[in-house]
Amino acid sequence: MGIWRRLLLFGGVSLRAGGGATAPLGGSRAMVCRRQLSGAESETLKQRRTQIMSRGLPKQKPIEGVKQVIVVASGKGGVGKSTTAVNLALALAANDSSKAIGLLDVDVYGPSIPKMMNLKGNPELSQSCRMAIVSAGVKTTFICLYISIRALRCPGNLMRPLLNYGIACMSMGFLIEENEPVVWRGLMVMSAIEKLLRQVDWGQLDYLVVDMPPGTGDVQLSVSQNIPITGAVIVSTPQDVALMDAHKGAEMFRKVHVPVLGLVQNMSVFQCPKCKHKTHIFGADGARKLAQTLGLEVLGDIPLHLNIREASDTGQPIVFSQPESDEAKAYLRIAVEVVRRLPSPSE
């Protein structure tokens, strides 16, 4: 509700033409103003507001060389989103070796892809700009900001992704020291996101998997509005607290017209390695219930298993290091379900 409408409806003020003192509106006058803002005029105001807001929205532009973009998101942190994104990218490649896969980490504050993909070092840049950075002696922490400035003067300045396990990877973690915090305000973060989206030489990719940060904030909105996204995968545990935020995440994508492909129920069950007894530590089938509420499907269930955690921590994701394990097969099945729900690239 706008400020003027609030003032009018709740005994606001009437401004005199000459300025100065104000006088409270009487009850009958407030009612008249309320009637005037209803009906066709109110609808006109809504349309006008929509037009004004749309002017500030960026125009979507595809990432050069990338056929389809799949974002992996969650409303809450700590539900295994990055682990899912990494293994999904590897599973897409394992299911179809003819496809070229990329993995983009846009979690500026907490990048996980470098460790999970066992990658270190700075991405290579075009020759002229690389020389400029070295000669200026810029500290690694501020490379991304420096690139932002130099990009205006260096045509074709692109970062080349780092490669491991056949997956091309780009992350903010390649641009800063491993234990260096990113203490940036919103505008600086948006500048970094812009560079990660627009100044990376991906070559030709069939699928780009984007590991989104948790929540529904600036980064999610910026990515969704700047590039055409083929579909979103929502990751959640079966726990009610996580499902509340997963619901919000799914609704956010719907509001920005991004198709939600389905939900992944992570940490769905724990099986004792000795007695084989199964325990639903975070609850049973919570994601399925949410999927029914949203009119979506569950793409698959990932168990809570020690091997998944150890493989991620050692930089050897389970789909790569233990492809015949039940846990890896769960990711492979999810990748099949994701591809099945994607439109053909020509559409």
Salt bridges, closest charged atoms under 4 A:
GLU124 OE1 - ARG160 NH1 3.90
ASP206 OD1 - LYS67 NZ 3.31
ASP211 OD1 - LYS81 NZ 2.81
ASP245 OD2 - LYS76 NZ 2.88
ASP245 OD1 - LYS248 NZ 3.70
GLU251 OE2 - HIS247 NE2 3.54
GLU251 OE2 - ARG254 NH1 3.89
ASP285 OD1 - ARG288 NH1 3.68
GLU297 OE1 - ARG341 NH2 2.23
ASP301 OD1 - ARG288 NH2 2.81
ASP313 OD2 - ARG309 NH1 3.10
GLU327 OE2 - HIS305 NE2 3.59
GLU337 OE1 - ARG340 NH2 2.74
GLU337 OE1 - ARG341 NH1 2.61
